[in-house]
């Protein structure tokens, strides 16, 4: 009878840990505000383009 060998996950199976810079930019209010307006402008371009 063969024994079942239980192995842990490889390191490649885990997600990468974000760097300090990545965490800073994800929490940056300034960047989030800018990206909010950029997204809204893109949406408005699509809407206005469809109504012309």
N, C-alpha and C positions, 0 to 999 in steps of 0.2 A: 504494500500500500504506500503510495507516494504522500509525502508530507506537503501540506500547503504552506508555502513560504509567503508570509505577509511582508510586503515591502512598503516603505513610506513613499510619499510623492517625491518626484524629482524637483530640484530647485526651479526648473523651467516651468513647472506647473503653477507656481505662485505668481501673482501679478507683481510688476515692478513697483518699488516704493518711490513715491515722488520726491524730488529734490526740494531743498528749501526754496529755491527760486520758483519752482512749479507751484508749491503751496502758497507762496506769496502772491503770485499772479492770479491764482484761482480765487483768493479771498479779497483781492484788490477792488475796492468800491469804485475807484476811478475807471479801471478797465471794464468792470461790469456795466457801468453807466455808458461808456463809449460804445460797447458792443450792443447794448440795448438799443441805442439810437441807430446804429448801423443796421441792425436787423429790421427795425421799423422802416428805415428808408428803403431797404430791399423789398419789403412787403408792399410798401406804397408804390414803388416802381411797377411791380407786377399788377397791382390793382388799377392804377392809372393807365397803364399800357393796355389793359383789357377793356377799358371803357372809352377808348378813343375811336 
